[in-house]
Amino acid sequence: MKQLIFSKGLENVKAIEQLLWSIALPGFGQILNRKYFKGALFIFLEFVINTQSRFNEAIRLSFLGNTHEASHIIDFEWLMFYPCLYFYAMWDAFKDAGGGKTPYSFLPFVFSAYFVTVGLMYSSHVTFLGIFFGPIWLPMLFVIPGICIGRLLQILLLKFHTPHQ
């Protein structure tokens, strides 16, 4: 029994490790899960979207406090692909490593992708308390309601609806 509990805990650690590597770069979690083609595909897509949207330069400018300049150099049409790729790669690596066994556990990832995309769309027009967060910080802040709403919906569905297996 003790061995079963210990090994189950290690599976959870592995899933979290793959999730964290996918946060670092989409595709890394898949490579650790030995899904080499999928990992290479995610890394390639991340590279294409990143370079075409000028995402790294916008990140650099945002960290330096030049959020208006970041908003002007970013290619929003390319960057709109990034949230879905990013959160799907995280979910996929997490699930393949044994995480996500609870029904509807994909919902926080899905809603984060939706909310970050919406945050990106409004990022060049929204100021909050006189602060312009721009195309990097505002979408990142939108992860919080995405996770919360996705998790709340998961809890409600688990409480009121039995998933079909």
mmCIF file of the C-alpha atoms, coordinates in Angstrom:
data_MODEL
# 
_entry.id   MODEL 
# 
loop_
_atom_site.group_PDB 
_atom_site.id 
_atom_site.type_symbol 
_atom_site.label_atom_id 
_atom_site.label_alt_id 
_atom_site.label_comp_id 
_atom_site.label_asym_id 
_atom_site.label_entity_id 
_atom_site.label_seq_id 
_atom_site.pdbx_PDB_ins_code 
_atom_site.Cartn_x 
_atom_site.Cartn_y 
_atom_site.Cartn_z 
_atom_site.occupancy 
_atom_site.B_iso_or_equiv 
_atom_site.pdbx_formal_charge 
_atom_site.auth_seq_id 
_atom_site.auth_comp_id 
_atom_site.auth_asym_id 
_atom_site.auth_atom_id 
_atom_site.pdbx_PDB_model_num 
ATOM 1   C CA . MET A 1 1   ? 0.000   0.000  0.000   1.00 0.00 ? 1   MET A CA 1 
ATOM 2   C CA . LYS A 1 2   ? 2.800   2.393  0.928   1.00 0.00 ? 2   LYS A CA 1 
ATOM 3   C CA . GLN A 1 3   ? 4.530   1.670  -2.413  1.00 0.00 ? 3   GLN A CA 1 
ATOM 4   C CA . LEU A 1 4   ? 1.280   2.428  -4.299  1.00 0.00 ? 4   LEU A CA 1 
ATOM 5   C CA . ILE A 1 5   ? 0.854   5.793  -2.559  1.00 0.00 ? 5   ILE A CA 1 
ATOM 6   C CA . PHE A 1 6   ? 4.515   6.678  -3.170  1.00 0.00 ? 6   PHE A CA 1 
ATOM 7   C CA . SER A 1 7   ? 4.398   5.775  -6.873  1.00 0.00 ? 7   SER A CA 1 
ATOM 8   C CA . LYS A 1 8   ? 1.141   7.688  -7.353  1.00 0.00 ? 8   LYS A CA 1 
ATOM 9   C CA . GLY A 1 9   ? 2.806   10.759 -5.827  1.00 0.00 ? 9   GLY A CA 1 
ATOM 10  C CA . LEU A 1 10  ? 5.729   10.408 -8.250  1.00 0.00 ? 10  LEU A CA 1 
ATOM 11  C CA . GLU A 1 11  ? 3.343   10.364 -11.230 1.00 0.00 ? 11  GLU A CA 1 
ATOM 12  C CA . ASN A 1 12  ? 1.883   13.667 -10.060 1.00 0.00 ? 12  ASN A CA 1 
ATOM 13  C CA . VAL A 1 13  ? 5.377   15.159 -9.707  1.00 0.00 ? 13  VAL A CA 1 
ATOM 14  C CA . LYS A 1 14  ? 6.195   14.003 -13.245 1.00 0.00 ? 14  LYS A CA 1 
ATOM 15  C CA . ALA A 1 15  ? 3.034   15.645 -14.618 1.00 0.00 ? 15  ALA A CA 1 
ATOM 16  C CA . ILE A 1 16  ? 3.860   18.908 -12.843 1.00 0.00 ? 16  ILE A CA 1 
ATOM 17  C CA . GLU A 1 17  ? 7.454   18.750 -14.104 1.00 0.00 ? 17  GLU A CA 1 
ATOM 18  C CA . GLN A 1 18  ? 6.246   18.352 -17.710 1.00 0.00 ? 18  GLN A CA 1 
ATOM 19  C CA . LEU A 1 19  ? 3.764   21.189 -17.196 1.00 0.00 ? 19  LEU A CA 1 
ATOM 20  C CA . LEU A 1 20  ? 6.494   23.500 -15.904 1.00 0.00 ? 20  LEU A CA 1 
ATOM 21  C CA . TRP A 1 21  ? 8.812   22.657 -18.825 1.00 0.00 ? 21  TRP A CA 1 
ATOM 22  C CA . SER A 1 22  ? 5.941   23.424 -21.202 1.00 0.00 ? 22  SER A CA 1 
ATOM 23  C CA . ILE A 1 23  ? 5.514   26.788 -19.511 1.00 0.00 ? 23  ILE A CA 1 
ATOM 24  C CA . ALA A 1 24  ? 9.201   27.431 -20.190 1.00 0.00 ? 24  ALA A CA 1 
ATOM 25  C CA . LEU A 1 25  ? 8.796   26.552 -23.889 1.00 0.00 ? 25  LEU A CA 1 
ATOM 26  C CA . PRO A 1 26  ? 5.931   24.771 -25.636 1.00 0.00 ? 26  PRO A CA 1 
ATOM 27  C CA . GLY A 1 27  ? 7.251   21.391 -26.774 1.00 0.00 ? 27  GLY A CA 1 
ATOM 28  C CA . PHE A 1 28  ? 9.734   20.742 -23.973 1.00 0.00 ? 28  PHE A CA 1 
ATOM 29  C CA . GLY A 1 29  ? 7.156   18.775 -21.947 1.00 0.00 ? 29  GLY A CA 1 
ATOM 30  C CA . GLN A 1 30  ? 6.336   16.640 -24.979 1.00 0.00 ? 30  GLN A CA 1 
ATOM 31  C CA . ILE A 1 31  ? 10.023  15.874 -25.518 1.00 0.00 ? 31  ILE A CA 1 
ATOM 32  C CA . LEU A 1 32  ? 10.349  14.801 -21.872 1.00 0.00 ? 32  LEU A CA 1 
ATOM 33  C CA . ASN A 1 33  ? 7.283   12.592 -22.441 1.00 0.00 ? 33  ASN A CA 1 
ATOM 34  C CA . ARG A 1 34  ? 9.142   11.053 -25.433 1.00 0.00 ? 34  ARG A CA 1 
ATOM 35  C CA . LYS A 1 35  ? 6.641   12.493 -27.911 1.00 0.00 ? 35  LYS A CA 1 
ATOM 36  C CA . TYR A 1 36  ? 9.451   13.798 -30.109 1.00 0.00 ? 36  TYR A CA 1 
ATOM 37  C CA . PHE A 1 37  ? 7.489   14.656 -33.244 1.00 0.00 ? 37  PHE A CA 1 
ATOM 38  C CA . LYS A 1 38  ? 4.823   16.527 -31.291 1.00 0.00 ? 38  LYS A CA 1 
ATOM 39  C CA . GLY A 1 39  ? 7.471   18.298 -29.212 1.00 0.00 ? 39  GLY A CA 1 
ATOM 40  C CA . ALA A 1 40  ? 9.415   19.367 -32.301 1.00 0.00 ? 40  ALA A CA 1 
ATOM 41  C CA . LEU A 1 41  ? 6.184   20.562 -33.924 1.00 0.00 ? 41  LEU A CA 1 
ATOM 42  C CA . PHE A 1 42  ? 5.261   22.703 -30.901 1.00 0.00 ? 42  PHE A CA 1 
ATOM 43  C CA . ILE A 1 43  ? 8.778   24.164 -30.724 1.00 0.00 ? 43  ILE A CA 1 
ATOM 44  C CA . PHE A 1 44  ? 8.679   24.930 -34.460 1.00 0.00 ? 44  PHE A CA 1 
ATOM 45  C CA . LEU A 1 45  ? 5.234   26.579 -34.198 1.00 0.00 ? 45  LEU A CA 1 
ATOM 46  C CA . GLU A 1 46  ? 6.342   28.564 -31.161 1.00 0.00 ? 46  GLU A CA 1 
ATOM 47  C CA . PHE A 1 47  ? 9.424   29.751 -33.044 1.00 0.00 ? 47  PHE A CA 1 
ATOM 48  C CA . VAL A 1 48  ? 7.418   30.783 -36.134 1.00 0.00 ? 48  VAL A CA 1 
ATOM 49  C CA . ILE A 1 49  ? 4.730   32.611 -34.149 1.00 0.00 ? 49  ILE A CA 1 
ATOM 50  C CA . ASN A 1 50  ? 7.321   34.199 -31.880 1.00 0.00 ? 50  ASN A CA 1 
ATOM 51  C CA . THR A 1 51  ? 9.462   35.557 -34.704 1.00 0.00 ? 51  THR A CA 1 
ATOM 52  C CA . GLN A 1 52  ? 6.584   36.628 -36.960 1.00 0.00 ? 52  GLN A CA 1 
ATOM 53  C CA . SER A 1 53  ? 4.830   38.465 -34.130 1.00 0.00 ? 53  SER A CA 1 
ATOM 54  C CA . ARG A 1 54  ? 8.053   40.021 -32.732 1.00 0.00 ? 54  ARG A CA 1 
ATOM 55  C CA . PHE A 1 55  ? 7.017   38.603 -29.361 1.00 0.00 ? 55  PHE A CA 1 
ATOM 56  C CA . ASN A 1 56  ? 10.497  38.475 -27.791 1.00 0.00 ? 56  ASN A CA 1 
ATOM 57  C CA . GLU A 1 57  ? 11.142  42.124 -28.613 1.00 0.00 ? 57  GLU A CA 1 
ATOM 58  C CA . ALA A 1 58  ? 7.766   43.066 -27.112 1.00 0.00 ? 58  ALA A CA 1 
ATOM 59  C CA . ILE A 1 59  ? 8.647   41.090 -23.969 1.00 0.00 ? 59  ILE A CA 1 
ATOM 60  C CA . ARG A 1 60  ? 12.006  42.870 -23.734 1.00 0.00 ? 60  ARG A CA 1 
ATOM 61  C CA . LEU A 1 61  ? 10.408  46.287 -24.179 1.00 0.00 ? 61  LEU A CA 1 
ATOM 62  C CA . SER A 1 62  ? 7.683   45.490 -21.644 1.00 0.00 ? 62  SER A CA 1 
ATOM 63  C CA . PHE A 1 63  ? 10.222  44.427 -19.036 1.00 0.00 ? 63  PHE A CA 1 
ATOM 64  C CA . LEU A 1 64  ? 11.993  47.738 -19.606 1.00 0.00 ? 64  LEU A CA 1 
ATOM 65  C CA . GLY A 1 65  ? 8.713   49.610 -19.036 1.00 0.00 ? 65  GLY A CA 1 
ATOM 66  C CA . ASN A 1 66  ? 8.200   50.570 -22.694 1.00 0.00 ? 66  ASN A CA 1 
ATOM 67  C CA . THR A 1 67  ? 4.741   49.038 -23.019 1.00 0.00 ? 67  THR A CA 1 
ATOM 68  C CA . HIS A 1 68  ? 3.525   51.575 -25.591 1.00 0.00 ? 68  HIS A CA 1 
ATOM 69  C CA . GLU A 1 69  ? 6.486   50.810 -27.837 1.00 0.00 ? 69  GLU A CA 1 
ATOM 70  C CA . ALA A 1 70  ? 5.854   47.064 -27.353 1.00 0.00 ? 70  ALA A CA 1 
ATOM 71  C CA . SER A 1 71  ? 2.260   47.588 -28.458 1.00 0.00 ? 71  SER A CA 1 
ATOM 72  C CA . HIS A 1 72  ? 3.415   49.342 -31.622 1.00 0.00 ? 72  HIS A CA 1 
ATOM 73  C CA . ILE A 1 73  ? 5.963   46.746 -32.753 1.00 0.00 ? 73  ILE A CA 1 
ATOM 74  C CA . ILE A 1 74  ? 3.913   43.606 -32.062 1.00 0.00 ? 74  ILE A CA 1 
ATOM 75  C CA . ASP A 1 75  ? 2.083   41.856 -34.893 1.00 0.00 ? 75  ASP A CA 1 
ATOM 76  C CA . PHE A 1 76  ? -1.238  41.031 -33.248 1.00 0.00 ? 76  PHE A CA 1 
ATOM 77  C CA . GLU A 1 77  ? -2.438  38.841 -36.124 1.00 0.00 ? 77  GLU A CA 1 
ATOM 78  C CA . TRP A 1 78  ? 0.437   36.431 -35.521 1.00 0.00 ? 78  TRP A CA 1 
ATOM 79  C CA . LEU A 1 79  ? 0.423   36.715 -31.741 1.00 0.00 ? 79  LEU A CA 1 
ATOM 80  C CA . MET A 1 80  ? -3.273  35.760 -31.569 1.00 0.00 ? 80  MET A CA 1 
ATOM 81  C CA . PHE A 1 81  ? -2.203  32.154 -32.304 1.00 0.00 ? 81  PHE A CA 1 
ATOM 82  C CA . TYR A 1 82  ? 0.122   32.006 -29.310 1.00 0.00 ? 82  TYR A CA 1 
ATOM 83  C CA . PRO A 1 83  ? -2.274  31.611 -26.338 1.00 0.00 ? 83  PRO A CA 1 
ATOM 84  C CA . CYS A 1 84  ? -4.002  28.540 -27.765 1.00 0.00 ? 84  CYS A CA 1 
ATOM 85  C CA . LEU A 1 85  ? -0.710  26.917 -28.771 1.00 0.00 ? 85  LEU A CA 1 
ATOM 86  C CA . TYR A 1 86  ? 0.830   27.712 -25.395 1.00 0.00 ? 86  TYR A CA 1 
ATOM 87  C CA . PHE A 1 87  ? -2.001  26.434 -23.201 1.00 0.00 ? 87  PHE A CA 1 
ATOM 88  C CA . TYR A 1 88  ? -2.675  23.411 -25.386 1.00 0.00 ? 88  TYR A CA 1 
ATOM 89  C CA . ALA A 1 89  ? 1.001   22.395 -25.216 1.00 0.00 ? 89  ALA A CA 1 
ATOM 90  C CA . MET A 1 90  ? 0.892   22.738 -21.424 1.00 0.00 ? 90  MET A CA 1 
ATOM 91  C CA . TRP A 1 91  ? -2.291  20.652 -21.168 1.00 0.00 ? 91  TRP A CA 1 
ATOM 92  C CA . ASP A 1 92  ? -0.981  18.013 -23.553 1.00 0.00 ? 92  ASP A CA 1 
ATOM 93  C CA . ALA A 1 93  ? 2.314   17.549 -21.698 1.00 0.00 ? 93  ALA A CA 1 
ATOM 94  C CA . PHE A 1 94  ? 0.535   17.480 -18.323 1.00 0.00 ? 94  PHE A CA 1 
ATOM 95  C CA . LYS A 1 95  ? -2.027  14.918 -19.535 1.00 0.00 ? 95  LYS A CA 1 
ATOM 96  C CA . ASP A 1 96  ? 0.556   12.699 -21.269 1.00 0.00 ? 96  ASP A CA 1 
ATOM 97  C CA . ALA A 1 97  ? 2.624   12.597 -18.069 1.00 0.00 ? 97  ALA A CA 1 
ATOM 98  C CA . GLY A 1 98  ? -0.342  11.233 -16.100 1.00 0.00 ? 98  GLY A CA 1 
ATOM 99  C CA . GLY A 1 99  ? -1.932  14.454 -14.874 1.00 0.00 ? 99  GLY A CA 1 
ATOM 100 C CA . GLY A 1 100 ? -5.467  15.571 -15.563 1.00 0.00 ? 100 GLY A CA 1 
ATOM 101 C CA . LYS A 1 101 ? -7.193  12.393 -14.405 1.00 0.00 ? 101 LYS A CA 1 
ATOM 102 C CA . THR A 1 102 ? -10.036 14.354 -12.803 1.00 0.00 ? 102 THR A CA 1 
ATOM 103 C CA . PRO A 1 103 ? -12.921 14.911 -15.229 1.00 0.00 ? 103 PRO A CA 1 
ATOM 104 C CA . TYR A 1 104 ? -13.004 18.364 -16.816 1.00 0.00 ? 104 TYR A CA 1 
ATOM 105 C CA . SER A 1 105 ? -9.421  19.100 -15.672 1.00 0.00 ? 105 SER A CA 1 
ATOM 106 C CA . PHE A 1 106 ? -8.782  20.649 -19.099 1.00 0.00 ? 106 PHE A CA 1 
ATOM 107 C CA . LEU A 1 107 ? -11.134 23.561 -18.355 1.00 0.00 ? 107 LEU A CA 1 
ATOM 108 C CA . PRO A 1 108 ? -8.635  25.839 -16.526 1.00 0.00 ? 108 PRO A CA 1 
ATOM 109 C CA . PHE A 1 109 ? -6.262  25.482 -19.500 1.00 0.00 ? 109 PHE A CA 1 
ATOM 110 C CA . VAL A 1 110 ? -8.993  26.161 -22.067 1.00 0.00 ? 110 VAL A CA 1 
ATOM 111 C CA . PHE A 1 111 ? -10.402 29.171 -20.256 1.00 0.00 ? 111 PHE A CA 1 
ATOM 112 C CA . SER A 1 112 ? -6.909  30.561 -19.721 1.00 0.00 ? 112 SER A CA 1 
ATOM 113 C CA . ALA A 1 113 ? -6.320  30.371 -23.477 1.00 0.00 ? 113 ALA A CA 1 
ATOM 114 C CA . TYR A 1 114 ? -9.644  32.157 -24.119 1.00 0.00 ? 114 TYR A CA 1 
ATOM 115 C CA . PHE A 1 115 ? -9.042  34.880 -21.549 1.00 0.00 ? 115 PHE A CA 1 
ATOM 116 C CA . VAL A 1 116 ? -5.439  35.519 -22.601 1.00 0.00 ? 116 VAL A CA 1 
ATOM 117 C CA . THR A 1 117 ? -6.621  35.849 -26.206 1.00 0.00 ? 117 THR A CA 1 
ATOM 118 C CA . VAL A 1 118 ? -9.272  38.383 -25.145 1.00 0.00 ? 118 VAL A CA 1 
ATOM 119 C CA . GLY A 1 119 ? -6.684  40.215 -23.035 1.00 0.00 ? 119 GLY A CA 1 
ATOM 120 C CA . LEU A 1 120 ? -4.416  40.366 -26.064 1.00 0.00 ? 120 LEU A CA 1 
ATOM 121 C CA . MET A 1 121 ? -7.189  41.787 -28.252 1.00 0.00 ? 121 MET A CA 1 
ATOM 122 C CA . TYR A 1 122 ? -7.868  44.608 -25.790 1.00 0.00 ? 122 TYR A CA 1 
ATOM 123 C CA . SER A 1 123 ? -4.265  45.158 -24.705 1.00 0.00 ? 123 SER A CA 1 
ATOM 124 C CA . SER A 1 124 ? -3.576  48.084 -27.026 1.00 0.00 ? 124 SER A CA 1 
ATOM 125 C CA . HIS A 1 125 ? -6.667  50.002 -25.825 1.00 0.00 ? 125 HIS A CA 1 
ATOM 126 C CA . VAL A 1 126 ? -6.975  49.366 -22.084 1.00 0.00 ? 126 VAL A CA 1 
ATOM 127 C CA . THR A 1 127 ? -5.474  51.321 -19.217 1.00 0.00 ? 127 THR A CA 1 
ATOM 128 C CA . PHE A 1 128 ? -6.206  50.513 -15.611 1.00 0.00 ? 128 PHE A CA 1 
ATOM 129 C CA . LEU A 1 129 ? -5.790  53.261 -13.006 1.00 0.00 ? 129 LEU A CA 1 
ATOM 130 C CA . GLY A 1 130 ? -3.748  55.166 -15.574 1.00 0.00 ? 130 GLY A CA 1 
ATOM 131 C CA . ILE A 1 131 ? -1.411  52.227 -16.221 1.00 0.00 ? 131 ILE A CA 1 
ATOM 132 C CA . PHE A 1 132 ? -0.997  50.891 -19.754 1.00 0.00 ? 132 PHE A CA 1 
ATOM 133 C CA . PHE A 1 133 ? -0.061  47.215 -19.397 1.00 0.00 ? 133 PHE A CA 1 
ATOM 134 C CA . GLY A 1 134 ? 0.347   46.550 -23.124 1.00 0.00 ? 134 GLY A CA 1 
ATOM 135 C CA . PRO A 1 135 ? 0.405   43.300 -25.102 1.00 0.00 ? 135 PRO A CA 1 
ATOM 136 C CA . ILE A 1 136 ? 2.526   41.350 -22.603 1.00 0.00 ? 136 ILE A CA 1 
ATOM 137 C CA . TRP A 1 137 ? 1.353   42.224 -19.104 1.00 0.00 ? 137 TRP A CA 1 
ATOM 138 C CA . LEU A 1 138 ? -2.418  42.572 -19.712 1.00 0.00 ? 138 LEU A CA 1 
ATOM 139 C CA . PRO A 1 139 ? -2.807  39.133 -21.317 1.00 0.00 ? 139 PRO A CA 1 
ATOM 140 C CA . MET A 1 140 ? -0.706  37.636 -18.516 1.00 0.00 ? 140 MET A CA 1 
ATOM 141 C CA . LEU A 1 141 ? -3.064  39.165 -15.974 1.00 0.00 ? 141 LEU A CA 1 
ATOM 142 C CA . PHE A 1 142 ? -5.988  37.586 -17.825 1.00 0.00 ? 142 PHE A CA 1 
ATOM 143 C CA . VAL A 1 143 ? -4.600  34.127 -16.973 1.00 0.00 ? 143 VAL A CA 1 
ATOM 144 C CA . ILE A 1 144 ? -5.897  34.612 -13.421 1.00 0.00 ? 144 ILE A CA 1 
ATOM 145 C CA . PRO A 1 145 ? -9.616  34.895 -14.263 1.00 0.00 ? 145 PRO A CA 1 
ATOM 146 C CA . GLY A 1 146 ? -9.161  32.185 -16.908 1.00 0.00 ? 146 GLY A CA 1 
ATOM 147 C CA . ILE A 1 147 ? -7.847  29.685 -14.360 1.00 0.00 ? 147 ILE A CA 1 
ATOM 148 C CA . CYS A 1 148 ? -10.438 30.724 -11.753 1.00 0.00 ? 148 CYS A CA 1 
ATOM 149 C CA . ILE A 1 149 ? -13.436 30.490 -14.087 1.00 0.00 ? 149 ILE A CA 1 
ATOM 150 C CA . GLY A 1 150 ? -12.202 27.243 -15.628 1.00 0.00 ? 150 GLY A CA 1 
ATOM 151 C CA . ARG A 1 151 ? -11.674 25.714 -12.199 1.00 0.00 ? 151 ARG A CA 1 
ATOM 152 C CA . LEU A 1 152 ? -15.047 26.984 -10.924 1.00 0.00 ? 152 LEU A CA 1 
ATOM 153 C CA . LEU A 1 153 ? -16.791 25.509 -13.961 1.00 0.00 ? 153 LEU A CA 1 
ATOM 154 C CA . GLN A 1 154 ? -14.939 22.223 -13.376 1.00 0.00 ? 154 GLN A CA 1 
ATOM 155 C CA . ILE A 1 155 ? -16.099 22.133 -9.747  1.00 0.00 ? 155 ILE A CA 1 
ATOM 156 C CA . LEU A 1 156 ? -19.704 22.912 -10.720 1.00 0.00 ? 156 LEU A CA 1 
ATOM 157 C CA . LEU A 1 157 ? -19.738 20.273 -13.439 1.00 0.00 ? 157 LEU A CA 1 
ATOM 158 C CA . LEU A 1 158 ? -18.289 17.688 -11.067 1.00 0.00 ? 158 LEU A CA 1 
ATOM 159 C CA . LYS A 1 159 ? -20.931 18.559 -8.503  1.00 0.00 ? 159 LYS A CA 1 
ATOM 160 C CA . PHE A 1 160 ? -23.973 18.634 -10.790 1.00 0.00 ? 160 PHE A CA 1 
ATOM 161 C CA . HIS A 1 161 ? -23.058 16.488 -13.794 1.00 0.00 ? 161 HIS A CA 1 
ATOM 162 C CA . THR A 1 162 ? -21.552 13.038 -14.027 1.00 0.00 ? 162 THR A CA 1 
ATOM 163 C CA . PRO A 1 163 ? -19.302 12.781 -17.092 1.00 0.00 ? 163 PRO A CA 1 
ATOM 164 C CA . HIS A 1 164 ? -19.884 9.859  -19.439 1.00 0.00 ? 164 HIS A CA 1 
ATOM 165 C CA . GLN A 1 165 ? -16.928 7.538  -19.626 1.00 0.00 ? 165 GLN A CA 1 
# 
